[in-house]
Amino acid sequence: MERLLKVSLVISLLGILVLTYLSLNTEPKLSSISNLSSENINQEVKILGQITKIKDFDSFSVLYIKEKDSQADSTIQGIVDSANFTINSSKEYYFIGQISEYNKTLQINIEKITQL
């Protein structure tokens, strides 16, 4: 009986470690800016786009992100906590973050930026 308890404990701990690893290392699938709507609020998304403009404030920056080859008006504002990054406006980046709404406009609270 004691052996069964030890095996169960080890399997439970391994399961918890695997779930923790997966939650930290999985990314959401790629979304199009033009397909985002108020239904996506509080969801984590991954978008691909170019930065067209940056506004720096004391504790955060606002990035204006546009899809490169989109026919629709596909721009979104991205909020980044600090401005300690170097951006090339001619390059495309992946942005991962949570969708929120500010002044009836969708924005993405960026957690991670990766160059394409």
N, CA and C of each residue as an Amber inpcrd file, in Angstrom:
protein
   348
   0.8190000  -1.2030000   0.0000000   0.0000000   0.0000000   0.0000000
   0.8580000   1.2610000   0.0000000   1.9330000   1.2440000   0.7870000
   2.8190000   2.4060000   0.8580000   3.5320000   2.6330000  -0.4660000
   3.8760000   1.5530000  -1.1440000   4.5410000   1.6670000  -2.4550000
   3.6000000   2.3120000  -3.4650000   2.3480000   1.9310000  -3.4570000
   1.3550000   2.5060000  -4.3520000   1.1890000   4.0050000  -4.0820000
   1.2350000   4.3940000  -2.8400000   1.1380000   5.8020000  -2.4720000
   2.3280000   6.5920000  -3.0070000   3.5240000   6.0360000  -2.9000000
   4.7300000   6.7110000  -3.4120000   4.6770000   6.8500000  -4.9300000
   4.2530000   5.7980000  -5.6150000   4.1570000   5.8420000  -7.0830000
   3.1290000   6.9010000  -7.5000000   2.0010000   6.9480000  -6.8200000
   0.9630000   7.9390000  -7.1280000   1.4780000   9.3610000  -6.9190000
   2.2260000   9.5740000  -5.8640000   2.7920000  10.8930000  -5.5820000
   3.7800000  11.3170000  -6.6660000   4.6520000  10.3960000  -7.0830000
   5.6390000  10.7010000  -8.1300000   4.9370000  11.0230000  -9.4470000
   3.9370000  10.2480000  -9.8030000   3.2020000  10.4850000 -11.0500000
   2.4700000  11.8270000 -10.9890000   1.8880000  12.1450000  -9.8630000
   1.2010000  13.4370000  -9.7060000   2.1680000  14.6020000  -9.8600000
   3.3290000  14.5070000  -9.2220000   4.3280000  15.5780000  -9.3310000
   4.8330000  15.7300000 -10.7600000   5.0670000  14.6180000 -11.4450000
   5.4960000  14.6810000 -12.8500000   4.4170000  15.3410000 -13.7190000
   3.1650000  15.0050000 -13.4590000   2.0660000  15.6170000 -14.2060000
   2.0040000  17.1180000 -13.9940000   2.1810000  17.5480000 -12.7660000
   2.1750000  18.9800000 -12.4650000   3.3310000  19.6840000 -13.1670000
   4.5160000  19.0730000 -13.1670000   5.6750000  19.6620000 -13.8480000
   5.4370000  19.7680000 -15.3540000   4.8610000  18.7360000 -15.9610000
   4.5790000  18.7660000 -17.3980000   3.5650000  19.8590000 -17.7170000
   2.5120000  19.9750000 -16.9320000   1.5030000  21.0190000 -17.1670000
   2.0940000  22.4120000 -16.9920000   2.9540000  22.5940000 -16.0100000
   3.6080000  23.8910000 -15.8020000   4.4930000  24.2350000 -16.9920000
   5.2710000  23.2740000 -17.4680000   6.1370000  23.4960000 -18.6310000
   5.3000000  23.8730000 -19.8560000   4.2350000  23.1310000 -20.1020000
   3.3970000  23.4170000 -21.2690000   2.7360000  24.7900000 -21.1820000
   2.2880000  25.1750000 -20.0020000   1.6290000  26.4760000 -19.8790000
   2.5950000  27.6330000 -20.0860000   3.8650000  27.4340000 -19.7600000
   4.8570000  28.4970000 -19.9230000   5.4370000  28.5540000 -21.3330000
   5.3550000  27.4690000 -22.0920000   6.0320000  27.4040000 -23.3760000
   5.1250000  27.2540000 -24.5770000   3.8340000  27.3540000 -24.4080000
   2.9460000  27.2940000 -25.5580000   2.4970000  28.7050000 -25.9150000
   2.3500000  28.9530000 -27.1940000   1.9170000  30.2580000 -27.6840000
   0.5650000  30.1110000 -28.3560000  -0.2360000  31.1480000 -28.3360000
  -1.5150000  31.0940000 -29.0520000  -1.2720000  31.0530000 -30.5610000
  -2.2670000  30.5790000 -31.3020000  -2.1050000  30.5420000 -32.7550000
  -2.2120000  31.9490000 -33.3270000  -1.6680000  32.1360000 -34.5080000
  -1.6010000  33.4370000 -35.1610000  -3.0020000  33.9460000 -35.5110000
  -3.2850000  35.1910000 -35.1520000  -4.5660000  35.8390000 -35.4440000
  -4.3280000  37.0230000 -36.3630000  -5.3250000  37.3520000 -37.1530000
  -5.2750000  38.5240000 -38.0090000  -5.8590000  39.7060000 -37.2490000
  -5.2320000  40.8600000 -37.3690000  -5.7350000  42.0610000 -36.6890000
  -7.1460000  42.3830000 -37.1540000  -7.4110000  42.2260000 -38.4350000
  -8.7320000  42.5690000 -38.9710000  -9.8280000  41.6380000 -38.4590000
  -9.4630000  40.4560000 -37.9660000 -10.4650000  39.5190000 -37.4410000
 -10.7050000  39.6660000 -35.9440000  -9.9630000  40.5340000 -35.2730000
 -10.1520000  40.7260000 -33.8380000 -11.4000000  41.5620000 -33.5900000
 -12.1320000  41.2000000 -32.5440000 -13.3460000  41.9370000 -32.1990000
 -13.4930000  41.9630000 -30.6820000 -14.5770000  42.5490000 -30.2250000
 -14.8080000  42.6300000 -28.7820000 -14.9830000  41.2470000 -28.1590000
 -15.2590000  40.2410000 -28.9630000 -15.3510000  38.8630000 -28.4550000
 -13.9930000  38.3370000 -28.0060000 -12.9170000  38.9510000 -28.4780000
 -11.5630000  38.5110000 -28.1310000 -11.0080000  39.1830000 -26.8820000
 -11.7650000  40.0720000 -26.2560000 -11.2770000  40.7660000 -25.0580000
 -10.9360000  39.7350000 -23.9810000  -9.8020000  39.9390000 -23.3400000
  -9.2410000  39.0700000 -22.2950000  -8.6650000  37.7650000 -22.8350000
  -8.5840000  37.6090000 -24.1410000  -7.9600000  36.4260000 -24.7200000
  -6.5190000  36.7450000 -25.0900000  -5.6630000  35.7480000 -24.9970000
  -4.2870000  35.9170000 -25.4220000  -4.2110000  35.6160000 -26.9130000
  -3.5490000  36.4990000 -27.6700000  -3.4420000  36.3330000 -29.1120000
  -2.0020000  36.5440000 -29.5570000  -1.7380000  36.0990000 -30.7630000
  -0.4400000  36.3210000 -31.4110000  -0.7490000  36.9620000 -32.7590000
  -0.1470000  38.1320000 -33.0220000  -0.3770000  38.8110000 -34.2940000
   0.9710000  39.0990000 -34.9610000   0.9230000  39.2800000 -36.2640000
   2.1100000  39.6050000 -37.0520000   1.8840000  40.9660000 -37.6820000
   2.8480000  41.8800000 -37.5020000   2.6770000  43.1990000 -38.0820000
   3.9330000  44.0420000 -38.0160000   3.8200000  45.2300000 -38.5790000
   4.8970000  46.2120000 -38.5710000   4.5100000  47.3610000 -37.6600000
   5.4970000  47.9500000 -37.0320000   5.2520000  49.1040000 -36.1820000
   5.3390000  50.3530000 -37.0510000   4.2610000  51.1450000 -37.0490000
   4.2430000  52.3510000 -37.8680000   4.5640000  53.5980000 -37.0610000
   4.3450000  53.5350000 -35.7330000   4.5560000  54.7070000 -34.8980000
   4.7260000  54.2610000 -33.4550000   5.5210000  55.0060000 -32.6980000
   5.7330000  54.7300000 -31.2780000   5.5320000  56.0170000 -30.4930000
   4.7340000  55.9340000 -29.4210000   4.5750000  57.0490000 -28.4880000
   5.0930000  56.5860000 -27.1370000   6.0860000  57.2760000 -26.6170000
   6.6720000  56.9280000 -25.3290000   6.0660000  57.7680000 -24.2150000
   5.7450000  57.1010000 -23.1150000   5.2650000  57.7580000 -21.9100000
   6.2040000  57.3650000 -20.7710000   5.9370000  57.8370000 -19.5760000
   6.8350000  57.5750000 -18.4450000   7.0330000  56.0850000 -18.1780000
   5.9650000  55.3490000 -18.0520000   6.0890000  53.9530000 -17.6420000
   5.7010000  52.9450000 -18.7250000   5.2790000  53.4160000 -19.8900000
   4.9010000  52.4970000 -20.9570000   5.0350000  53.1880000 -22.3070000
   4.9390000  52.3980000 -23.3650000   4.9440000  52.9170000 -24.7350000
   3.7300000  52.3790000 -25.4720000   3.2430000  53.1530000 -26.4180000
   2.1520000  52.7190000 -27.2860000   2.7300000  52.5000000 -28.6740000
   2.5720000  51.2890000 -29.1850000   3.0330000  50.9390000 -30.5240000
   1.8230000  50.8740000 -31.4430000   1.9070000  51.4680000 -32.5930000
   0.8480000  51.3660000 -33.5840000   1.2680000  50.2730000 -34.5590000
   0.5030000  49.1980000 -34.5830000   0.8690000  47.9910000 -35.3300000
  -0.0890000  47.8280000 -36.4960000   0.4780000  47.5470000 -37.6760000
  -0.3180000  47.3720000 -38.8960000   0.1080000  46.0870000 -39.5730000
  -0.8740000  45.3520000 -40.0950000  -0.5490000  44.1720000 -40.8980000
   0.0210000  44.6430000 -42.2270000   1.0440000  43.9830000 -42.6820000
   1.7920000  44.4440000 -43.8500000   0.9700000  44.4510000 -45.1400000
   0.3380000  43.3590000 -45.4630000  -0.3280000  43.2410000 -46.7620000
  -1.8400000  43.0790000 -46.6520000  -2.4360000  43.7150000 -45.6870000
  -3.8740000  43.5540000 -45.4780000  -4.6640000  44.5630000 -46.3020000
  -5.7990000  44.1140000 -46.8220000  -6.6810000  44.9920000 -47.5890000
  -7.5300000  45.8710000 -46.6610000  -7.9280000  45.3150000 -45.5440000
  -8.7930000  46.0410000 -44.6060000  -7.9670000  46.9800000 -43.7330000
  -8.6680000  47.8450000 -43.0100000  -8.0110000  48.7310000 -42.0580000
  -7.6230000  47.8930000 -40.8470000  -6.4390000  47.3430000 -40.8910000
  -6.0260000  46.3840000 -39.8670000  -4.8700000  46.9530000 -39.0590000
  -5.2110000  47.8610000 -38.1690000  -4.2180000  48.4080000 -37.2520000
  -4.7290000  48.2170000 -35.8260000  -3.7960000  48.1500000 -34.8950000
  -4.1420000  48.0090000 -33.4860000  -3.0510000  48.6930000 -32.6770000
  -3.4190000  49.1930000 -31.5160000  -2.4360000  49.7730000 -30.6190000
  -1.9280000  48.6890000 -29.6810000  -0.6100000  48.6740000 -29.4930000
  -0.0030000  47.7460000 -28.5650000   0.6030000  48.4990000 -27.3980000
   0.3650000  48.0280000 -26.2070000   0.8770000  48.6660000 -24.9990000
   2.0290000  47.8150000 -24.4650000   3.1960000  48.4610000 -24.2750000
   4.3960000  47.7900000 -23.7630000   4.8110000  48.4880000 -22.4810000
   5.1860000  47.7190000 -21.4680000   5.5280000  48.2910000 -20.1550000
   6.7280000  49.2220000 -20.1920000   7.7700000  48.8620000 -20.8970000
   8.9540000  49.7230000 -20.9070000   9.3830000  49.9900000 -22.3390000
  10.1430000  51.0360000 -22.5110000  10.5840000  51.4230000 -23.8560000
  12.0230000  50.9810000 -24.1150000  12.4930000  49.9970000 -23.4100000
  13.8770000  49.5340000 -23.5610000  13.9700000  48.4640000 -24.6440000
  13.6330000  48.8170000 -25.8510000  13.7460000  47.8940000 -26.9650000
  14.0780000  48.6810000 -28.2190000  14.6930000  48.0170000 -29.1700000
  15.0470000  48.6410000 -30.4380000  14.1470000  48.0660000 -31.5170000
  13.4770000  48.9140000 -32.2450000  12.5180000  48.5010000 -33.2610000
  12.9300000  49.0700000 -34.6070000  12.8380000  48.2360000 -35.6260000
  13.0710000  48.6440000 -36.9960000  11.7150000  48.6380000 -37.6950000
  11.2410000  49.7970000 -38.1210000   9.8900000  49.8940000 -38.6750000
   9.7380000  49.1770000 -40.0150000  10.8280000  48.7990000 -40.6690000
  10.7090000  48.0940000 -41.9460000  10.6040000  46.5850000 -41.7430000
  10.7620000  46.1090000 -40.5280000  10.7070000  44.6780000 -40.2380000
   9.3570000  44.3040000 -39.6550000   9.0460000  43.0160000 -39.7680000
   7.8130000  42.4920000 -39.1810000   8.1470000  41.7930000 -37.8700000
   7.1910000  41.8500000 -36.9540000   7.3590000  41.2650000 -35.6300000
   6.1210000  40.4640000 -35.2570000   6.3480000  39.4660000 -34.4180000
   5.2450000  38.7640000 -33.7670000   5.0100000  39.4430000 -32.4300000
   3.7580000  39.6910000 -32.1170000   3.3710000  40.3000000 -30.8470000
   2.4390000  39.3310000 -30.1360000   2.7680000  38.9820000 -28.9090000
   1.9190000  38.1090000 -28.1120000   1.4380000  38.9080000 -26.9100000
   0.1340000  38.8720000 -26.6770000  -0.4160000  39.5950000 -25.5420000
  -1.9090000  39.3880000 -25.4170000  -2.4740000  40.0990000 -24.4800000
  -3.8960000  39.9800000 -24.1800000  -4.6590000  41.1670000 -24.7650000
  -5.7880000  40.8650000 -25.3770000  -6.6270000  41.8980000 -25.9820000
  -7.4400000  42.5880000 -24.8900000  -7.4760000  43.9150000 -24.9560000
  -8.3020000  44.7050000 -24.0440000  -8.9460000  45.8290000 -24.8470000
  -9.7610000  46.6150000 -24.1700000 -10.4390000  47.7250000 -24.8340000
 -10.2000000  49.0020000 -24.0520000  -9.8930000  50.0890000 -24.7610000
  -9.6850000  51.3900000 -24.1470000 -10.3510000  52.4340000 -25.0340000
 -11.2420000  53.2180000 -24.4850000 -11.9950000  54.2310000 -25.2480000
 -12.6650000  53.6240000 -26.4810000 -13.2900000  52.4700000 -26.3050000
 -14.0130000  51.7490000 -27.3650000 -13.1130000  51.3360000 -28.5250000
 -11.8100000  51.2080000 -28.2660000 -10.8540000  50.7680000 -29.2720000
 -10.0950000  49.5610000 -28.7290000  -9.9470000  48.5360000 -29.5660000
  -9.2000000  47.3640000 -29.1420000  -7.7120000  47.6810000 -29.0850000
  -7.0420000  47.0820000 -28.1210000  -5.5920000  47.1950000 -28.0220000
  -5.0540000  45.8790000 -27.4970000  -3.7630000  45.6800000 -27.6660000
  -3.1260000  44.4680000 -27.1750000  -2.0920000  44.8620000 -26.1280000
  -2.1980000  44.2580000 -24.9580000  -1.2170000  44.4580000 -23.8930000
  -0.0930000  43.4650000 -24.1450000   0.9800000  43.9360000 -24.7280000
   2.0420000  43.0720000 -25.2450000   2.8850000  42.4930000 -24.1210000
   3.0520000  41.1770000 -24.1690000   3.9010000  40.4700000 -23.2190000
   5.2280000  40.0640000 -23.8510000   5.2140000  39.8470000 -25.1890000
   6.4150000  39.3500000 -25.8650000   6.4450000  39.8690000 -27.2990000
   7.6310000  40.3410000 -27.7290000   7.8500000  40.7960000 -29.1120000
   8.9950000  39.9790000 -29.6850000   8.7620000  39.3830000 -30.8560000
   9.7800000  38.5670000 -31.5200000   9.8770000  38.9990000 -32.9740000
  11.0960000  39.2200000 -33.4550000  11.2800000  39.5940000 -34.8540000
  11.0530000  38.3800000 -35.7430000  10.4010000  38.6010000 -36.8750000
  10.1020000  37.5240000 -37.8310000  11.3790000  36.9720000 -38.4050000
